[in-house]
Amino acid sequence: MDDKGVERQRYEERARLALVAAGQQQQRELGAAGIAAELRAPYTFYEHVISERVSPSHDVLELGAGTGFHTGALLRTGARVTASDISPSSLAVLESSLAGPSQGRLQTRVADIEALPFEPGSFDVVTCAGSLSYGDPKLVDAEILRVLRPGGAFICVDSLNHNPVYRLNRWINYRRGARTLSTLQQMPDTRRIDGLGRHFNSVNVRYFGSITWAMPLLVRVLGLSGASRLSDSFDDFIGVKRSAFKFVLTAEGKL
């Protein structure tokens, strides 16, 4: 089985367990609020960008939507949202938790991020939260540009592949079987970000978490708020970029 099949199987199994557990636990916390506070900043900013850039008149495609962890932020804008993922069971979980509140504005579609089943120029906005490494970068980026309308926007939050500490941690997880080799090799870097940006009139990239790797220790010493302030201050002081843990890309005005 290739890496794509392994990842599909992994997320199918997680989603099936979530479906079995439905009704046996309290409703899960979604979006930035559901992420550990010391890791939350990039996702809070991602949701802020969505709230400012996405409007009720927009057709939005979410890539790698999974079980809908970040889909709610899109639905809150009033836009028409198509949540896509390679895992049918993950989309079933998404529908079970979000279809009601969406009031008919939500569609789901099983889709391979490398070969999207949509006509060219189908969407005003394409979003992605942490899924860019699940396909060949050239194919994925070409598909994003293909399905976007002229003047459209691409908004994403993802991990950056430069800091050696984070690269080592991902390699350890690969050796443990928690992720596939291709997702390590396809992790976004600044060259990929720059390449995508050349297809848009306006590009903003914000980087986060140069010392996220040290947060467990810093939280124990300084407390959560103190550790978060120190991390943010350090990022500002060094002008964090290549050493970042996460980035949020806002590319607008597709050429």
C-alpha positions in Angstrom: 0.0 0.0 0.0 1.4 3.4 -0.9 1.6 6.3 1.6 -1.7 7.9 0.4 -3.5 4.6 1.1 -1.9 4.3 4.5 -3.0 7.8 5.4 -6.5 7.2 4.1 -6.7 4.0 6.2 -5.4 5.8 9.3 -8.0 8.6 9.1 -10.8 6.2 8.2 -10.1 4.2 11.3 -10.0 7.3 13.5 -13.3 8.5 12.0 -14.9 5.1 12.5 -13.9 5.2 16.2 -15.3 8.7 16.5 -18.6 7.6 15.0 -18.9 4.7 17.4 -18.1 7.0 20.3 -20.7 9.6 19.2 -23.3 10.0 21.9 -21.1 8.5 24.5 -19.1 11.7 25.3 -19.6 15.4 25.4 -19.5 17.3 22.1 -15.9 18.0 21.1 -14.4 21.5 21.1 -13.7 22.5 17.5 -11.3 24.9 15.9 -8.7 27.0 17.7 -10.6 26.5 21.0 -10.0 22.8 20.8 -6.2 23.1 20.5 -3.8 23.3 23.5 -3.5 26.9 24.5 0.3 26.9 24.0 -0.2 25.8 20.4 -3.3 27.9 19.6 -1.9 31.2 18.3 -1.6 30.3 14.5 -5.1 28.7 14.5 -6.6 31.7 16.2 -5.0 33.9 13.6 -6.2 31.6 10.8 -9.8 31.9 12.0 -9.4 35.6 12.3 -8.3 35.9 8.6 -11.2 33.7 7.6 -13.7 35.9 9.5 -12.3 39.0 7.7 -11.8 37.6 4.2 -14.7 35.2 3.7 -18.2 36.6 3.1 -21.7 35.1 2.7 -21.4 35.6 -1.1 -18.4 33.3 -1.4 -18.2 29.7 -2.6 -15.5 28.1 -0.4 -13.6 24.8 -0.8 -11.9 23.3 2.3 -9.1 20.9 1.4 -8.4 18.0 3.8 -11.4 18.9 6.0 -11.2 15.6 7.9 -13.8 15.4 10.6 -14.6 19.1 10.4 -12.2 20.4 13.1 -11.8 23.8 11.3 -15.0 23.8 9.1 -17.1 25.6 11.7 -15.0 28.8 11.2 -15.9 28.8 7.5 -19.6 28.1 8.2 -19.8 31.0 10.7 -19.0 33.4 7.8 -22.3 32.5 6.1 -20.5 31.3 3.0 -21.4 28.2 1.0 -18.8 25.6 2.0 -17.7 22.4 0.3 -15.7 20.3 2.7 -13.5 17.8 0.9 -11.4 14.9 2.2 -10.0 11.6 1.0 -11.7 9.8 3.9 -15.4 9.1 3.6 -15.8 8.2 7.2 -14.2 11.5 8.3 -16.7 13.4 6.2 -19.5 11.4 7.9 -18.3 12.6 11.2 -18.2 16.1 9.9 -21.7 15.9 8.6 -23.0 14.5 11.9 -21.7 17.4 13.9 -22.1 20.3 11.4 -24.8 19.6 8.9 -27.6 20.8 11.2 -26.2 24.3 12.1 -25.0 24.9 8.5 -28.6 25.4 7.3 -28.0 23.9 3.9 -24.8 25.8 3.2 -22.5 22.8 3.7 -21.7 20.1 1.1 -19.2 17.3 1.5 -17.2 15.7 -1.3 -14.7 12.8 -1.2 -11.7 14.1 -3.0 -8.1 13.5 -3.6 -6.1 16.7 -3.0 -3.9 15.9 -6.0 -6.9 15.6 -8.4 -9.9 17.6 -7.3 -13.3 16.6 -8.8 -14.3 20.2 -9.5 -14.5 22.4 -12.6 -11.9 25.1 -13.2 -12.8 28.4 -11.4 -15.4 26.8 -9.1 -14.5 28.6 -5.9 -13.9 32.2 -4.6 -11.8 30.9 -1.7 -9.8 27.7 -1.1 -8.7 27.0 2.5 -6.6 24.3 4.1 -5.6 23.6 7.7 -2.6 21.3 8.0 -3.2 19.2 4.9 -0.7 20.5 2.3 1.8 17.7 3.0 -0.7 15.0 2.0 -0.1 15.2 -1.7 2.6 16.0 -4.3 3.3 19.8 -3.9 3.3 20.5 -7.6 0.0 18.6 -8.2 -1.7 20.1 -5.1 -0.7 23.7 -5.8 -1.7 23.3 -9.4 -5.2 22.1 -8.3 -5.6 24.9 -5.9 -4.9 27.4 -8.6 -7.1 25.6 -11.1 -10.3 25.5 -9.0 -9.9 29.1 -7.9 -11.7 31.9 -9.8 -9.8 34.9 -11.0 -9.4 37.3 -8.1 -9.9 34.4 -5.7 -8.1 33.8 -2.4 -6.1 30.9 -0.8 -5.9 30.8 3.0 -4.0 28.1 4.9 -2.3 27.3 8.2 0.3 24.6 8.2 3.6 23.4 9.5 6.9 24.7 8.2 9.8 22.3 7.2 13.0 24.2 8.2 13.6 24.0 12.0 15.7 21.0 12.7 14.0 20.4 16.1 10.6 20.0 14.5 12.1 18.0 11.6 13.6 15.5 14.1 10.3 15.2 16.0 8.5 14.4 12.7 11.1 11.8 11.8 10.7 10.1 15.2 6.9 10.0 14.6 7.5 8.4 11.2 9.8 5.8 12.8 7.0 5.1 15.3 4.5 4.6 12.5 2.5 7.7 13.4 3.0 9.3 10.0 4.3 8.4 6.5 7.6 9.3 4.9 5.9 11.2 2.1 4.3 13.6 4.5 7.7 14.5 5.8 9.1 15.0 2.3 6.1 17.1 1.2 6.0 19.4 4.2 5.8 23.1 3.1 8.8 25.3 3.1 9.4 28.9 2.2 10.2 28.1 -1.4 6.8 26.6 -1.8 5.1 29.5 -0.1 6.9 31.9 -2.4 6.0 29.9 -5.5 2.3 29.9 -4.6 2.4 33.6 -3.9 3.6 34.5 -7.4 0.1 33.6 -8.7 -1.6 36.3 -6.5 -1.8 40.0 -6.4 -1.4 40.2 -2.6 0.4 37.8 -0.2 0.8 37.9 3.5 2.6 35.2 5.5 2.8 35.2 9.3 5.1 32.8 11.1 4.6 31.3 14.6 6.4 29.3 17.2 10.2 29.4 16.9 10.4 28.0 20.4 7.2 25.9 20.5 9.5 22.9 21.1 10.4 24.3 24.5 6.8 25.2 25.6 6.2 22.2 27.9 9.2 23.2 30.0 8.4 27.0 29.8 4.8 26.4 30.9 6.0 24.5 34.0 8.4 27.3 34.9 6.5 30.5 33.8 2.9 29.3 33.6 0.8 29.2 30.4 0.3 33.0 30.0 4.0 33.7 30.8 5.3 31.1 28.4 3.0 32.3 25.6 4.1 35.9 26.1 7.7 34.8 26.0 7.2 32.7 22.8 5.4 35.6 21.1 8.0 38.1 22.2 10.9 35.9 21.0 9.2 35.5 17.6 8.8 39.2 17.2 12.4 39.8 18.4 14.0 37.5 15.9 11.5 38.2 13.1 10.7 34.5 13.0 10.6 32.9 9.6 12.6 29.7 8.8 12.7 28.6 12.4 8.9 28.8 12.8 6.7 25.8 13.7 3.6 27.1 11.9 2.7 29.7 9.3 -0.5 31.2 8.0 -0.6 32.2 4.3 -3.2 34.6 3.0 -2.9 35.0 -0.8 -5.5 37.2 -2.5 -6.3 38.3 -6.0 -5.5 35.2 -8.0 -4.0 36.2 -11.3 
